[in-house]
Amino acid sequence: MDLSNARWRTSTRSTSAGGECVEVADNLPGVVAVRDSKDPAGPVLAFEPSAWQAFVSHAKRH
């Protein structure tokens, strides 16, 4: 997976205190990439956009 054009962002609910956070890149064609903000060179999870949207919708309801 080529992540060279990924535009990573953190949640608007994240704080600058350095807590547990993930970064999401949803600008890539056909994939949403997720990584640990404390380890940007570490592993990346990849989701189909529809699966990521279903996850986000579920999380917003709970």
Sequence and secondary structure as in RCSB ss.txt:
>XXXX:A:sequence
MDLSNARWRTSTRSTSAGGECVEVADNLPGVVAVRDSKDPAGPVLAFEPSAWQAFVSHAKRH
>XXXX:A:secstr
   TT   EE TT  TT  S EEEE  STT EEEEETT TTS EEEE HHHHHHHHHHHHH 
